[in-house]
Amino acid sequence: MAPRIVAAAALLPALLLGAGCGSDDESASEMTEAGSSTLPQHAEAVSLDPAEFTTEITNPYWPMRPGSRWVYRETDGDTVQRVVVTVTDRTKRIANGIEARVVHDVVSEDGQPVEVTDDWYAQDSDGNVWYLGEDTAELEAGKVVSREGSFEAGVSGAQPGIAMPADPQPGLAYRQEYLKGEAEDWAVVLALGATANVPFGKFNDTLHTEDTNPLSDPPEVEHKFYAEGVGPVLAVGVSGGGGREELVSYRR
């Protein structure tokens, strides 16, 4: 799955969209056609030079300084989960030769872990943050029951994708991850200057994206919001599922 902040369409107009979201009136498909991108698309293979990458991730819309910690509340119907995302001081050499930062993600329900993931990110010399894979485990009663969704760029045809562009502009489309039939998520930038209200605070100038998982039936679509200097603050499911994930606390 793509970098998480997963999450009711009915909440979207009232809680999320501010006066700075004029371009949200356009559909994602129209904006994708209007926008242009040199970022990876769909299944296309990319050849990356490890010398052009760093584990020091400074992109303003998703800075990943070791020790940074985000806590989210995820609600979907009667289900409430706590999601804790921590940037570790660990790195991992990916199969394609890039040294990546390890970000640890724990999802808990009723105080018990139900999913534990290590995600791998690196930033290129232009400032794009690349998503290079994940090692994920679903748990039941403390035991691993599935590792579905795990992948590593350069292994078994898996290709890296973009977690955050260096210069996000409305209409910019990009692949987030690719492993045929397993992980084919992509995103398009809808707007800059969107407003998002979450328990951690109100953000008046966020980056607003639409993320799509085409492998679900129907496809899952989420709207995500990123605040400068903080990172992901809100995600709302708009089709193919529901739910809301909102930032409760953040520590640099």
N, C-alpha and C positions, 0 to 999 in steps of 0.2 A: 504494500500500500504506500501511497505517497506520504511525505512528511505530515505527521498528524497535527491537527487541530480540527477534530471532526465535529460535525454536529448538525425552527419550525417556521416554515415559510410565512405563517401568519404573523410572526413577530417581526419580520424583516422591515416593513415600511415604518412601523411605529418606533422601533428602537434603534435602527441602524443608519438610515440614510439622512445625511445632512444637506445643507444648501449647496455644498461643493460637489454634489454628485450628479450634475446635469447630464453627463454622458451615460449614466446608468439607464436612460430611457432607450438606448439602442440595445438590440439583442446581442448576445455574445457572438453569434455566428456572423452578424453584420460587422461587428468590430474586428473579428478575426480576419475577415476578408479585407477590411480597410487597412489593418495594421500590417507591418512587415517585420520580419525578424531574421536575424542570423543565428538565433538560438536553435538548438536541436528540435526537430519536429517528428512526431509519431515514431516510426521504426528506424529512421535513418541512423546509420552508424556514424560514430564520431571517433576521431583519433586525437587524443589529448596528450600534451607534453607535460609530464610530471614536473619539469623544472618551472612551469608557469603557474604552479599551484602552491598554496600555503595553508597551514592549519590555523593561522591567525585570521579569523573571520570577523571582518569589521563592517560589512554591509549595513548601512544605517537602519534598514527595515528588518534586519534579523541579525543583530550582533551576537556572536557566540563566544564570549570570553569565558575561559575555564572558571568554574565556580558559579556562573550564572544559573539561576533556578526559577522556573515558572511553575505555578500551581494553577490548575484549571478545574472548574466544575463542569462536568458533562451531564446533561439531562436529556433523556429520550423516553417520553411517556412516564412510567412510574420508576424507571431506572435512573439512579444517580451514581455517577462514578467520579472519583478523584484522580486527576492525572498530574503527575509530577515529572517535569522534564529538567534534567540537569546536564550542563556542559561539563564533561570530565576533563581531567588533564591527560587523559590517555589518547593515543593515536593508533591508527591501524593502516598498514600498507595494503592498499586495495590491489586486486589482481592486475589492474591496468597500470600499476606502478605508482599511483598517486598516494601520498600520505594524507590520511583523512582524520579529522577530529571526531572523536566518539562522543555522542550525545545519548544519555541514558534516559529511558522513558518507562515509567511504571504507572499502570492503570490499576486502581483498586476499587473494589465494591464491598461495602459493609466491612471495611478495614482489611480485606483480604486481596492480595494481588491476583488479577485475572489476566494480565498481559504485561510482559516485560520485554523491552526492545532496546537494542543498541543501534542507533542510526549513525551513518557515516557521511560527513560533509567536508568540503574543501572549497576554498575561494580562489578563483583564477586572477590573473594579473589585471583584468579589466574590472574586477569587483563582483562578478557573477558568483553566486554561491551554488555549487553543484551538489546534487544528491547522488551518492555513490553506492547506496544499498543499505540493507538492514539485516540484523539477526534478531528475529522475533520469536517469542514463545507465548502461546496461550496456555493458561493454567486452570486447573480445576482441583480444588482441595490441595493446592500446593504442588501438584504434579503436572508436568508438561503434557498436553494432549494434542498440540498441533504446532508446527512451525511454518504453516502456510503463510506466504507473503515474503519470506526471507529471500533475498537475492544479493548478488555482488556484481558490480559492473565489471565486465570482462570475463565472466563465468557463464557458460551455457547460453551464450547469446545475449546476456543482459547488457543493456546500455545505460550509461548515466543520464541524468536529466538535471533540470534547473530547479532549485528550491527557491531562489530569489534572484531576479535579474539585477544587474548593476544599474540600469537606467530604465525602470519601469514606466511605461507610458501607455495611455489607453489604446487598446487594440493590439498590444504586443502579446503574441501567443507563443507558447513553448511547451515542450515535453517535460514532465516532471520525473518520469521513470519509464523504463521499458524492459519487459521480459514477456515475450509473446504469450498471450493467453493467461498470464499471471499478474502482470503489472503494466498498465498502459495509460496511466493518468496523465492528463495535460491541463493547462491553465491558460487563461487569458486575463489581462489587466482590464478591468472595467472603468476604474476612476482613481484619481488622486483627490484628496481633500474630503473624504467621506468621514462621517461622524459615527462613533461607536461608544455605547455605554456599557460598561462591565463593572463588576464589583470593585476592581482595582482602581477604577476612575473613568472619567469621560475623556475621550480622545477626539479632537475636532479635525484632524488632518491625517487620516489614515490612508493607506494603500488598500484598494478594494479589488479583489480578484474573484473570478469564477473558476472553480476547479471541477473537473469532470472525470469520473471513473466509468469508461464506456463498457466495461466488462460486466457490470451489473445489469439486471433486467427488471425494471427499466434502468437506464444509466443513472448513477448517483451524481447529483450536482450540489456543490456547496459554495456559499459565498464566504470568503475569508477576509479578515481585516488585520492589517499590520501597522503598528505605530512606530515612528522613528525613535531610535534609541531604546526600544523595548522588544519589538518583534511581534509575533502573533498575539492578538488580544481577543479575537472573537471568530467563531465559525458557526454558520447556520445552514442546516440542510434545507434545500429548496425543492428537491425532487428526488425520487428514488429512495427515499428514506427521510428521516427527520432528526431532530435533536438540535441542541445548542451547546456549544462549549465556550466558556467565558473565563477570562483571566481573573483569578482571585488574588494572587500575590505574585510579586516579582522581586528578585534580588539579583543585583548585578554581580 
